[in-house]
Amino acid sequence: MSEDIKTKIQNYRTAPFDSRFPNQNQTRNCWQNYLDFYRCEKAMNKKGGDVSVCQWYKHVYKSLCPLSWVSTWDERRVEDTFPGKI
């Protein structure tokens, strides 16, 4: 299964349709994929698993989110003032 995910990541172009976010506004989709990436990374590190399976979320949030938002969220995570639950 890991190879299947790696193949999907290599062939990745843009964020696919996500039925959880059917509307034109993709702000929540951006936020959720950012959280999902860091939650996945945290869980995989805790289990000693391969974090490359989490890259899908990173590719999606990088294609949906403005760079200024991502940099602000990254700064807040480092400062432990990030509002999301990771």
C-alpha positions as CSV (number, residue, x, y, z in Angstrom):
1,M,0.0,0.0,0.0
2,S,2.9,2.3,0.7
3,E,4.0,2.1,-2.9
4,D,0.5,3.0,-4.1
5,I,0.6,6.2,-2.0
6,K,4.1,7.0,-3.2
7,T,2.9,6.6,-6.8
8,K,-0.1,8.8,-6.2
9,I,2.2,11.5,-4.7
10,Q,4.6,11.4,-7.7
11,N,1.7,11.7,-10.1
12,Y,0.0,14.5,-8.0
13,R,-1.0,17.6,-9.9
14,T,-3.5,19.6,-7.8
15,A,-5.9,19.0,-4.9
16,P,-8.7,16.6,-5.9
17,F,-12.3,17.0,-5.1
18,D,-13.1,16.3,-1.5
19,S,-16.8,15.6,-0.8
20,R,-16.4,16.9,2.8
21,F,-15.9,20.4,1.3
22,P,-18.4,20.6,-1.7
23,N,-18.6,24.4,-1.8
24,Q,-16.4,26.8,-3.8
25,N,-14.8,28.2,-0.6
26,Q,-11.9,25.9,0.2
27,T,-10.6,27.6,3.3
28,R,-11.8,24.8,5.6
29,N,-10.3,22.2,3.2
30,C,-7.0,24.0,3.4
31,W,-7.1,24.1,7.2
32,Q,-8.2,20.5,7.6
33,N,-5.4,19.2,5.3
34,Y,-2.8,21.2,7.2
35,L,-4.0,19.7,10.5
36,D,-4.2,16.2,9.0
37,F,-0.6,16.4,7.8
38,Y,0.8,17.2,11.2
39,R,-1.5,14.8,13.0
40,C,-0.4,12.0,10.6
41,E,3.2,12.9,11.0
42,K,2.9,13.0,14.8
43,A,1.2,9.6,14.8
44,M,3.7,8.0,12.5
45,N,6.6,9.3,14.4
46,K,5.1,7.9,17.6
47,K,4.6,4.5,16.0
48,G,7.9,4.5,14.3
49,G,6.2,4.3,10.9
50,D,7.0,5.8,7.5
51,V,6.0,9.5,7.5
52,S,6.1,9.5,3.7
53,V,2.4,8.3,3.7
54,C,1.5,11.7,5.2
55,Q,2.9,13.7,2.2
56,W,-0.4,13.5,0.4
57,Y,-1.9,16.0,3.0
58,K,1.1,18.3,2.6
59,H,0.7,18.4,-1.2
60,V,-3.0,19.2,-0.9
61,Y,-2.6,21.9,1.7
62,K,0.3,23.4,-0.2
63,S,-1.8,23.6,-3.4
64,L,-4.9,25.1,-1.5
65,C,-3.5,27.4,1.2
66,P,-1.9,30.8,0.6
67,L,1.8,30.8,1.6
68,S,1.3,33.5,4.1
69,W,-1.2,31.4,6.0
70,V,1.1,28.4,6.1
71,S,4.1,30.4,7.2
72,T,2.0,32.0,10.0
73,W,0.7,28.6,11.1
74,D,4.3,27.2,11.1
75,E,5.5,30.0,13.2
76,R,2.7,29.6,15.7
77,R,3.3,25.8,15.9
78,V,7.0,26.5,16.8
79,E,5.9,29.1,19.4
80,D,3.2,26.7,20.8
81,T,0.5,29.2,20.2
82,F,-1.1,27.4,17.3
83,P,-4.9,27.2,17.8
84,G,-5.5,23.8,16.1
85,K,-5.3,20.5,17.9
86,I,-2.4,18.5,16.5
